[in-house]
């Protein structure tokens, strides 16, 4: 999956948070044999049914998988290490 368009949805401090506006599925390999093609087509269909363009957020500079508290504590610890 390739994100072809994004929009800034929010900002946390200096970090921009984005949402996906458009994406495109691009095949990596051109499989010429029919082995596994039915399975692949079934998985592609299932993946396309999940609308990742709604409610998916990402950031290039901020770890959204951690809480704000964890991110702030990590930043404080890094500053303290540099001061030692």
C-alpha positions in Angstrom: 0.0 0.0 0.0 1.3 3.4 -0.9 -0.1 6.6 0.6 -0.6 9.0 -2.2 -2.3 11.8 -0.3 -2.3 12.9 3.3 -3.7 15.7 5.4 -2.6 17.2 8.7 -5.2 16.3 11.3 -3.6 17.6 14.5 -0.4 18.8 16.1 1.1 17.6 19.4 3.8 20.1 20.4 6.0 20.5 17.4 4.9 17.1 15.9 2.4 17.0 13.0 -0.2 14.2 13.0 -1.5 13.1 9.7 -4.5 11.1 8.3 -4.6 9.3 5.0 -6.7 10.9 2.3 -5.8 8.5 -0.6 -3.8 5.4 -1.1 -3.0 2.9 -3.9 -2.2 -0.8 -3.9 0.9 -1.5 -6.0 2.0 -5.0 -6.7 5.6 -5.8 -5.9 5.9 -8.9 -7.9 4.3 -10.1 -11.2 3.4 -13.7 -10.3 2.9 -15.5 -13.6 2.0 -18.9 -12.1 -1.5 -19.8 -10.7 -0.1 -21.4 -7.6 -1.5 -19.5 -4.6 -3.3 -17.0 -6.8 -6.7 -17.8 -5.2 -5.3 -17.3 -1.7 -3.7 -14.1 -2.7 -6.9 -12.7 -4.3 -8.9 -13.7 -1.2 -6.4 -11.8 1.0 -6.4 -8.8 -1.3 -10.2 -8.7 -1.2 -10.2 -8.9 2.6 -7.6 -6.1 2.9 -9.5 -3.8 0.6 -12.6 -4.3 2.8 -10.8 -2.6 5.7 -11.1 1.1 5.2 -7.7 2.3 6.6 -8.4 5.9 5.2 -10.9 6.4 8.1 -9.5 6.8 11.6 -5.9 6.0 10.8 -3.3 8.5 12.1 0.5 8.6 11.7 3.4 10.9 12.4 6.9 11.0 11.1 8.3 12.4 14.3 6.0 11.3 17.2 5.4 7.8 18.4 1.6 7.4 18.4 1.8 3.9 19.8 2.8 5.3 23.2 0.9 7.6 25.6 1.7 11.3 25.9 3.1 10.6 29.4 5.5 7.9 28.1 6.7 10.2 25.3 7.3 13.1 27.7 9.1 10.9 30.2 11.4 9.5 27.5 12.2 13.1 26.4 13.0 14.1 30.0 15.2 11.0 30.5 17.1 11.8 27.3 17.7 15.4 28.4 18.9 14.2 31.8 21.3 11.7 30.1 22.8 14.4 28.0 23.4 16.6 31.1 25.4 13.8 32.9 
